[in-house]
Amino acid sequence: MRPAFVLLLIGCLFATPALAEPSQSKSPFHGVWNGSIGKLSIRACFNDDIEGRRSASYYYHRHLIPIELRAEGDSATNTSATWREADGILQIESTSSDQIKGTWRSTDDSRKLAVQLTRVALSAADSADGMNPCGSNAYNEAIVASVKTIHGPVVSVGNVKYRIVTDALPSGRGSDYKGRQQYWETIELLGNNSAIAAINKSIRERIEKQGQMGLSCRSIAMNDTAGEGIDFQEVGVAVVGRWISVTRQSVVDCRQSSIHLSERTYTWDLTTGKQESLFSWIKGAEAVNDGDHLLTEGKLPDALDNFIASRFGQGDPGVHLSMDDLERCYGQHQPGSYSYQLKLASDGIVFEIPTTSNGSCGEAFKLSWKELKPFLNRKGRQFAAEIQSLQRAKR
């Protein structure tokens, strides 16, 4: 069975934002359609946006690569409409409740093919409020079935074993990225206890949440514009005492927008399976939990923030930013003005100022347990002592 998180993630990528039902009636094209262009079978979808804008795509069953269609003029009420793609024009000439007929022609008019489509009945889940046809199972089922899941070799970190699991979609089109695959990479911990099962479930939920970033892409992953899409990749796994940290990097490339880079580190307790927020170890710290950052980013108390700020502009210039560069990237520092991400280390905690979305700036400082002691609460001091005790036992 195809993993559920892959299906949800693909739905996120192929959907357009749907915060509410459109105030006007849906266009006659709205829905999922099956049929043909010439002799080749296709599946198509047409979306109604909340402001009356339309978007659509289709794919040939033999290729399974979505091709974006862009509407020309007002297709909200007309039974005929013109839709453009990179190298062709789809002219819808007649529409009924369950049939579309039209013509596809190449932009140079060298080819002309008949188009015939029949509406596909949607399931209750696909018909739910807020679900756009291009994000539905009915549209994506053939693409989901084509996803290749690759299990990497077993890796050991301390007493923990895991493997990388990669789900890859078929290669997209485009002269610059020909053969490039869209992929999502996550880890799977190996073991049969309830804590491991809970962490694996949480890891899958994280990639589902991050998949929602694809909603900002108005185009479809792997469409006719080279390189567009969204990738997730695990770039680091660390075990410190009874905690495991997984660092995930995402790259979102949307048409008419800059590439967005993001890196997040998530920490779990291997004995309970619960996610651990390192902010809860620090007096007066406050983590963000808005459904995206998921306890990985937050604000520090002024005293600790100022202590870290005292190191700004210092150290190896090949590693750390100068004060000028820091302020250029993040603005002038004031207590509480910077957000931080925290990473657990055996000898302390790393405080990272998040990498800018274009990847040009980033900064990090590690404080030892001794330096952190005045800022830790009772829970933080207890866990710090536990980690230090384990480190001494290994010597």
MARLO-694810 format. One record per residue (C-alpha): residue in three letters; chain; x, z, y. Coordinates in steps of 0.02 Angstrom, whole numbers, m for minus. Each point is the difference from the previous one (the first is absolute). Example, Ala and Ser with C-alpha at 12.3 -4.5 7.8 and 13.67 -1.06 7.14 Angstrom:
residues 2
SITE ALA A 615 390 m225
SITE SER A 69 m33 172
//
This chain:
residues 395
SITE MET A 0 0 0
SITE ARG A 64 m43 174
SITE PRO A 44 159 98
SITE ALA A m140 47 118
SITE PHE A 117 25 147
SITE VAL A 57 m182 m12
SITE LEU A m179 m60 13
SITE LEU A m36 112 148
SITE LEU A 160 m51 88
SITE ILE A m35 m185 m20
SITE GLY A m174 30 67
SITE CYS A 77 82 153
SITE LEU A 115 m148 28
SITE PHE A m137 m130 m13
SITE ALA A m131 93 100
SITE THR A m28 m3 186
SITE PRO A m41 163 90
SITE ALA A m182 48 m22
SITE LEU A m41 156 98
SITE ALA A m185 m36 13
SITE GLU A m128 m132 m42
SITE PRO A m9 m144 124
SITE SER A m140 15 124
SITE GLN A m55 m180 m26
SITE SER A m60 m76 m164
SITE LYS A 132 m61 m120
SITE SER A 49 m183 2
SITE PRO A m60 m107 m146
SITE PHE A 180 m15 m61
SITE HIS A 28 189 m19
SITE GLY A 40 38 m182
SITE VAL A 103 m55 m150
SITE TRP A m16 m176 m68
SITE ASN A 57 m93 m155
SITE GLY A 16 m188 m12
SITE SER A 119 m144 25
SITE ILE A 99 m106 122
SITE GLY A 7 m170 m81
SITE LYS A 30 32 m185
SITE LEU A 91 166 22
SITE SER A m96 164 m17
SITE ILE A 13 128 140
SITE ARG A m66 169 54
SITE ALA A m38 28 184
SITE CYS A m53 143 113
SITE PHE A m73 5 175
SITE ASN A 1 161 103
SITE ASP A m108 55 146
SITE ASP A 98 110 119
SITE ILE A m82 140 101
SITE GLU A 15 m99 162
SITE GLY A m68 m162 m71
SITE ARG A 171 m75 m39
SITE ARG A 18 m90 m165
SITE SER A 143 m8 m124
SITE ALA A 14 m81 m170
SITE SER A 116 m53 m139
SITE TYR A 0 m87 m167
SITE TYR A 115 m27 m147
SITE TYR A 15 m126 m140
SITE HIS A m20 81 m170
SITE ARG A 154 m93 m62
SITE HIS A 110 73 139
SITE LEU A m81 168 48
SITE ILE A 80 m6 174
SITE PRO A m124 39 141
SITE ILE A m10 m128 141
SITE GLU A m64 60 167
SITE LEU A m140 m93 90
SITE ARG A m28 16 187
SITE ALA A m170 m37 74
SITE GLU A m22 m123 142
SITE GLY A m142 37 120
SITE ASP A m150 112 m36
SITE SER A m39 11 m186
SITE ALA A m116 151 19
SITE THR A m166 m91 m16
SITE ASN A 38 m182 m38
SITE THR A m18 m67 m176
SITE SER A 147 m115 32
SITE ALA A 173 48 59
SITE THR A 181 m55 9
SITE TRP A 139 105 m76
SITE ARG A 184 m41 17
SITE GLU A 149 41 m111
SITE ALA A 183 m47 21
SITE ASP A m13 m175 m73
SITE GLY A m186 m34 m12
SITE ILE A m175 16 72
SITE LEU A m152 65 m94
SITE GLN A m161 m69 73
SITE ILE A m157 90 m60
SITE GLU A m143 m122 16
SITE SER A m146 95 m76
SITE THR A m34 180 m53
SITE SER A m144 80 m93
SITE SER A m18 177 m65
SITE ASP A 106 m38 m153
SITE GLN A 81 m171 28
SITE ILE A 132 m71 117
SITE LYS A 43 m185 9
SITE GLY A 132 m81 105
SITE THR A 162 m98 9
SITE TRP A 184 46 m1
SITE ARG A 120 m122 82
SITE SER A 185 6 36
SITE THR A 52 14 181
SITE ASP A 72 m177 m5
SITE ASP A m163 m67 m76
SITE SER A 93 m69 m151
SITE ARG A m109 98 m123
SITE LYS A m185 42 m3
SITE LEU A m81 108 m135
SITE ALA A m176 64 m32
SITE VAL A m30 188 11
SITE GLN A m137 85 m101
SITE LEU A m21 189 m6
SITE THR A m125 118 m83
SITE ARG A m25 179 58
SITE VAL A 70 136 m115
SITE ALA A m109 153 m27
SITE LEU A 86 159 60
SITE SER A 2 166 m91
SITE ALA A m73 156 80
SITE ALA A 176 58 47
SITE ASP A 42 m169 79
SITE SER A m165 2 95
SITE ALA A 27 174 72
SITE ASP A m1 22 188
SITE GLY A 168 m40 78
SITE MET A 64 m110 m142
SITE ASN A 43 m175 57
SITE PRO A m10 m139 m130
SITE CYS A 186 m41 12
SITE GLY A 38 180 m50
SITE SER A m120 0 m147
SITE ASN A 37 4 m186
SITE ALA A m103 m158 m18
SITE TYR A 123 m96 108
SITE ASN A 161 82 m60
SITE GLU A m30 23 m187
SITE ALA A 100 m154 m54
SITE ILE A 145 47 114
SITE VAL A m1 179 m64
SITE ALA A 5 m64 m178
SITE SER A 158 m99 44
SITE VAL A 96 152 62
SITE LYS A 155 29 m104
SITE THR A 47 181 m33
SITE ILE A 183 32 m36
SITE HIS A 62 168 m63
SITE GLY A 181 37 42
SITE PRO A 124 100 m103
SITE VAL A m13 188 m14
SITE VAL A 100 92 133
SITE SER A 50 184 m8
SITE VAL A 21 113 151
SITE GLY A 38 177 m54
SITE ASN A m131 45 m129
SITE VAL A m123 m130 64
SITE LYS A m23 m172 m77
SITE TYR A m91 m143 84
SITE ARG A m10 m189 6
SITE ILE A m36 m127 136
SITE VAL A m164 m94 m22
SITE THR A m14 m165 94
SITE ASP A m161 m101 21
SITE ALA A 33 m177 64
SITE LEU A m121 m135 56
SITE PRO A 34 m186 m21
SITE SER A 123 m78 122
SITE GLY A m67 m56 168
SITE ARG A 21 m164 91
SITE GLY A 105 m36 153
SITE SER A 162 m93 33
SITE ASP A 100 155 50
SITE TYR A m60 117 m137
SITE LYS A m36 m120 m142
SITE GLY A m4 98 m161
SITE ARG A m13 168 90
SITE GLN A m111 124 m91
SITE GLN A m112 133 72
SITE TYR A 34 160 m96
SITE TRP A m37 186 m5
SITE GLU A 124 117 m78
SITE THR A m31 180 m46
SITE ILE A 67 127 m123
SITE GLU A m76 76 m154
SITE LEU A 61 170 m57
SITE LEU A 19 18 m188
SITE GLY A m70 154 m85
SITE ASN A m163 64 m70
SITE ASN A m35 159 98
SITE SER A m139 21 128
SITE ALA A 120 12 149
SITE ILE A 80 m169 m41
SITE ALA A m174 m77 m20
SITE ALA A m53 70 169
SITE ILE A 156 m67 88
SITE ASN A m22 m173 m76
SITE LYS A m181 0 58
SITE SER A 55 52 175
SITE ILE A 133 m137 4
SITE ARG A m132 m131 m41
SITE GLU A m111 69 138
SITE ARG A 144 m14 124
SITE ILE A 19 m186 m32
SITE GLU A m188 m23 17
SITE LYS A 5 83 170
SITE GLN A 148 m102 58
SITE GLY A m84 m157 m63
SITE GLN A m127 24 139
SITE MET A 133 m56 123
SITE GLY A m38 m173 m66
SITE LEU A m167 10 90
SITE SER A 91 m36 163
SITE CYS A 57 m168 m68
SITE ARG A m132 m125 51
SITE SER A 77 m128 m115
SITE ILE A 9 12 m189
SITE ALA A 156 47 m95
SITE MET A 91 m153 m66
SITE ASN A m103 m123 103
SITE ASP A 63 m160 78
SITE THR A 109 89 130
SITE ALA A 169 44 m73
SITE GLY A 46 179 m31
SITE GLU A m160 90 45
SITE GLY A m55 148 m103
SITE ILE A 39 180 m39
SITE ASP A 128 74 m120
SITE PHE A 30 177 m61
SITE GLN A 161 57 m80
SITE GLU A 66 167 m59
SITE VAL A 173 23 75
SITE GLY A 45 175 m53
SITE VAL A m42 139 m124
SITE ALA A 78 173 16
SITE VAL A m26 161 m97
SITE VAL A 42 166 85
SITE GLY A m42 154 m102
SITE ARG A m181 m16 m53
SITE TRP A m42 m132 130
SITE ILE A 7 m188 m14
SITE SER A 5 m113 153
SITE VAL A m41 m186 m1
SITE THR A 42 m111 148
SITE ARG A m106 m156 21
SITE GLN A 39 m145 116
SITE SER A m135 m122 55
SITE VAL A 18 m168 87
SITE VAL A m155 m73 83
SITE ASP A 13 m178 65
SITE CYS A m158 m60 88
SITE ARG A m25 m167 87
SITE GLN A 14 10 190
SITE SER A 77 172 m13
SITE SER A 174 72 m24
SITE ILE A 58 61 m170
SITE HIS A m40 185 m20
SITE LEU A 122 108 m97
SITE SER A m44 175 m59
SITE GLU A 83 130 m110
SITE ARG A m83 158 m65
SITE THR A 60 139 m114
SITE TYR A m125 95 m107
SITE THR A 41 164 m89
SITE TRP A m87 80 m149
SITE ASP A 20 164 m95
SITE LEU A 47 m44 m180
SITE THR A m75 162 m65
SITE THR A m173 m20 78
SITE GLY A m15 m187 35
SITE LYS A m53 36 179
SITE GLN A 69 m91 152
SITE GLU A 114 112 102
SITE SER A 11 m10 189
SITE LEU A 170 60 61
SITE PHE A m82 36 168
SITE SER A m89 145 m86
SITE TRP A 171 82 m23
SITE ILE A 34 8 187
SITE LYS A m76 123 123
SITE GLY A m114 m89 124
SITE ALA A 26 m175 m71
SITE GLU A m150 m114 m16
SITE ALA A m14 m147 m119
SITE VAL A m109 m152 31
SITE ASN A m131 m33 m134
SITE ASP A m98 m151 63
SITE GLY A m15 m94 m164
SITE ASP A 153 m107 37
SITE HIS A 147 115 31
SITE LEU A m64 122 m132
SITE LEU A 100 155 51
SITE THR A 164 m95 17
SITE GLU A 13 3 190
SITE GLY A m35 131 131
SITE LYS A 54 106 148
SITE LEU A 126 143 2
SITE PRO A m8 162 99
SITE ASP A 89 m12 167
SITE ALA A 145 112 m51
SITE LEU A 44 m106 m152
SITE ASP A m34 m162 93
SITE ASN A 121 52 139
SITE PHE A 129 56 m129
SITE ILE A m2 m174 m78
SITE ALA A m1 m82 172
SITE SER A 162 91 42
SITE ARG A 84 m118 m124
SITE PHE A m69 m160 76
SITE GLY A 134 m123 54
SITE GLN A 135 86 m103
SITE GLY A 90 m43 m160
SITE ASP A 67 m162 m72
SITE PRO A m65 m144 110
SITE GLY A m8 m107 m156
SITE VAL A m128 120 m72
SITE HIS A m89 81 148
SITE LEU A m82 m75 155
SITE SER A 70 29 173
SITE MET A m113 91 124
SITE ASP A m34 m165 90
SITE ASP A m52 m86 m162
SITE LEU A m104 150 m55
SITE GLU A m98 1 163
SITE ARG A m17 m189 m2
SITE CYS A m77 9 m174
SITE TYR A m104 158 12
SITE GLY A m13 47 183
SITE GLN A 73 152 87
SITE HIS A m8 154 m110
SITE GLN A m112 145 49
SITE PRO A m48 144 m117
SITE GLY A m135 m68 m114
SITE SER A 20 m181 55
SITE TYR A 88 m59 m159
SITE SER A m76 m7 m174
SITE TYR A 107 35 m152
SITE GLN A 0 m39 m185
SITE LEU A 79 127 m117
SITE LYS A 102 m29 m158
SITE LEU A 53 137 m119
SITE ALA A 184 14 m46
SITE SER A 89 124 m112
SITE ASP A 96 70 150
SITE GLY A m138 m6 132
SITE ILE A m133 m112 78
SITE VAL A 27 m169 82
SITE PHE A m99 m26 162
SITE GLU A m31 m184 32
SITE ILE A m69 m80 157
SITE PRO A m102 m140 m81
SITE THR A 74 m174 m2
SITE THR A m78 m112 132
SITE SER A m120 m132 m67
SITE ASN A 127 m140 26
SITE GLY A 135 98 m91
SITE SER A 121 0 148
SITE CYS A 5 189 29
SITE GLY A 4 155 m107
SITE GLU A 83 170 8
SITE ALA A 24 147 m119
SITE PHE A 80 173 2
SITE LYS A 24 118 m146
SITE LEU A m11 187 29
SITE SER A 73 118 m129
SITE TRP A m101 142 m75
SITE LYS A 104 120 106
SITE GLU A m44 m95 160
SITE LEU A m183 m9 m51
SITE LYS A m20 184 m45
SITE PRO A m64 57 173
SITE PHE A m133 m137 m3
SITE LEU A m65 20 m178
SITE ASN A m157 99 m39
SITE ARG A m19 114 m152
SITE LYS A m41 m146 m115
SITE GLY A 146 m103 66
SITE ARG A 124 144 m22
SITE GLN A m61 29 m178
SITE PHE A 19 m182 m51
SITE ALA A 167 m18 91
SITE ALA A 67 151 m95
SITE GLU A m63 m75 m164
SITE ILE A 88 m165 33
SITE GLN A 163 84 51
SITE SER A m5 111 m155
SITE LEU A m17 m154 m111
SITE GLN A 145 m85 89
SITE ARG A 113 152 m26
SITE ALA A m47 5 m185
SITE LYS A 61 m180 m20
SITE ARG A 174 38 67
//
